[in-house]
Every structure is written in C-alpha cells, then in structure tokens.
Amino acid sequence: MRITTDLWVSALLRRVFSAGGFAAVVKRGATEAGAVFVLARGRLGEMALFGPAPQTSYDSARPDDRFFSLLGEGDDAAIFDARLEREKRFDPDIWVVEIEAGAIPVEELISVKAS
C-alpha cells in the first residue's frame, strides 16, 4: 500500500526545514493520491519545476517511491505559473509545493530521474 500524498508532502516539508530551507504548500490537492509538483527556488532567483516522472521511470522493486522529472528551469516565474495552471486545469487534484532548499541540493530531497 502506498503512503498518502498528504503524508509524503508533510515528510518533504520536514526534510526541507531540517536542512535549513523553507517550504510551503501552494496548492493542496487530493489527500490520498494527488500528483505532486515541486517548484524549487534558488536564493538568486533561479527556479526549477519538477513533476511526476513517467510511469516507465518506476521500479517495480520499489513501488512506494515517488520519482520526479525536471520540467523546466529558468528565472521567469510567469512560465512556471502558466505551466502549473495548465496542469491544474487538466487535474484539479494536484499538489504544488514550493521550496527553497538552501544549502542542500533538491535532488537530495526528492528522487529525480534523468529524462
């Protein structure tokens, strides 16, 4: 049985805060199984958007893991806002979590699969 999205997001927030970063839930989605998007902001204004990795990225030996793919990088917040709005129209149950990881790389907080 897979852990709920609500519990997974709570654990992510704790990991970010314990690493000295900041995190906030921008949009709360379905408690049980909403898709999670992570918007990582750097201290110099750079941003990266991560979304659920394709199903082919999952490992049948580790079915509870959540994997992410890099969807875009840059410093134009409008581009990321537009992408997230499209995702919300497609699936209103998504979660959006914004983080400033601080000194720790985002890849140590979430499992990122190379595309």
C-alpha positions as CSV (number, residue, x, y, z in Angstrom):
1,M,0.0,0.0,0.0
2,R,1.4,3.4,-1.0
3,I,1.6,6.2,1.5
4,T,-0.8,9.1,1.1
5,T,0.2,12.2,-0.8
6,D,-0.6,14.2,2.3
7,L,1.9,12.2,4.4
8,W,4.5,12.3,1.7
9,V,4.3,16.1,1.4
10,S,4.5,16.5,5.1
11,A,7.7,14.5,5.2
12,L,9.1,16.6,2.3
13,L,8.4,19.8,4.3
14,R,10.1,18.3,7.4
15,R,13.2,17.3,5.3
16,V,13.4,20.8,3.8
17,F,13.1,22.6,7.2
18,S,15.5,20.3,8.9
19,A,18.1,21.1,6.2
20,G,17.7,24.8,6.9
21,G,15.5,25.6,3.9
22,F,12.0,26.9,3.5
23,A,8.9,25.1,2.1
24,A,5.2,25.9,1.6
25,V,2.2,24.1,0.1
26,V,1.0,26.5,-2.6
27,K,-1.9,24.2,-3.6
28,R,-3.2,21.3,-1.6
29,G,-4.6,18.5,-3.8
30,A,-6.2,15.2,-3.2
31,T,-5.1,13.7,0.2
32,E,-4.8,10.1,-1.0
33,A,-3.2,10.2,-4.4
34,G,-2.8,13.7,-5.9
35,A,0.2,14.3,-8.2
36,V,2.9,16.5,-6.7
37,F,4.7,19.3,-8.5
38,V,7.7,20.9,-6.8
39,L,8.8,24.4,-7.6
40,A,12.4,24.9,-6.3
41,R,13.6,28.4,-5.9
42,G,17.3,29.4,-5.5
43,R,18.5,32.3,-3.5
44,L,19.5,34.2,-6.6
45,G,16.0,34.0,-8.3
46,E,16.6,30.8,-10.4
47,M,13.8,28.3,-10.4
48,A,13.2,24.7,-11.4
49,L,9.9,22.9,-11.8
50,F,9.8,19.1,-11.1
51,G,6.7,17.0,-11.8
52,P,5.8,13.3,-11.6
53,A,8.2,11.1,-13.7
54,P,6.6,9.0,-16.4
55,Q,5.4,5.6,-15.3
56,T,8.3,3.9,-17.2
57,S,10.6,5.5,-14.6
58,Y,9.3,3.5,-11.7
59,D,11.0,0.5,-10.3
60,S,8.7,-2.5,-9.5
61,A,11.0,-3.5,-6.7
62,R,10.3,-0.1,-5.0
63,P,6.6,0.7,-5.8
64,D,6.2,3.2,-2.9
65,D,8.9,5.6,-4.2
66,R,7.9,8.8,-5.9
67,F,10.1,9.9,-8.8
68,F,10.2,13.3,-10.4
69,S,11.4,14.7,-13.7
70,L,12.8,18.2,-14.3
71,L,10.1,20.0,-16.4
72,G,11.9,23.3,-16.8
73,E,14.5,25.7,-15.4
74,G,14.9,29.5,-15.6
75,D,14.1,32.7,-13.9
76,D,10.7,33.7,-15.5
77,A,8.1,32.9,-12.9
78,A,5.3,33.5,-15.4
79,I,6.3,30.5,-17.5
80,F,6.1,28.2,-14.4
81,D,2.8,29.7,-13.3
82,A,1.3,29.1,-16.8
83,R,2.6,25.5,-16.8
84,L,1.1,24.9,-13.3
85,E,-2.2,26.5,-14.4
86,R,-2.4,24.1,-17.3
87,E,-1.7,21.2,-15.0
88,K,-4.4,22.3,-12.6
89,R,-7.0,22.5,-15.5
90,F,-6.0,19.0,-16.5
91,D,-6.0,17.6,-13.0
92,P,-7.6,19.8,-10.2
93,D,-6.2,17.3,-7.6
94,I,-2.5,18.2,-8.0
95,W,-0.3,19.5,-5.2
96,V,2.1,22.3,-5.7
97,V,5.0,22.6,-3.2
98,E,7.4,25.5,-3.3
99,I,10.8,25.0,-1.7
100,E,14.0,27.0,-1.1
101,A,16.3,24.1,-0.3
102,G,19.1,26.3,1.0
103,A,22.5,24.6,1.0
104,I,21.2,21.1,0.2
105,P,20.6,20.1,-3.5
106,V,17.0,19.5,-4.4
107,E,18.0,16.1,-5.7
108,E,18.7,15.1,-2.1
109,L,15.2,16.0,-1.1
110,I,13.3,14.3,-4.0
111,S,14.1,11.4,-6.3
112,V,14.8,13.0,-9.7
113,K,15.0,10.7,-12.7
114,A,17.0,11.9,-15.8
115,S,14.8,12.4,-18.8
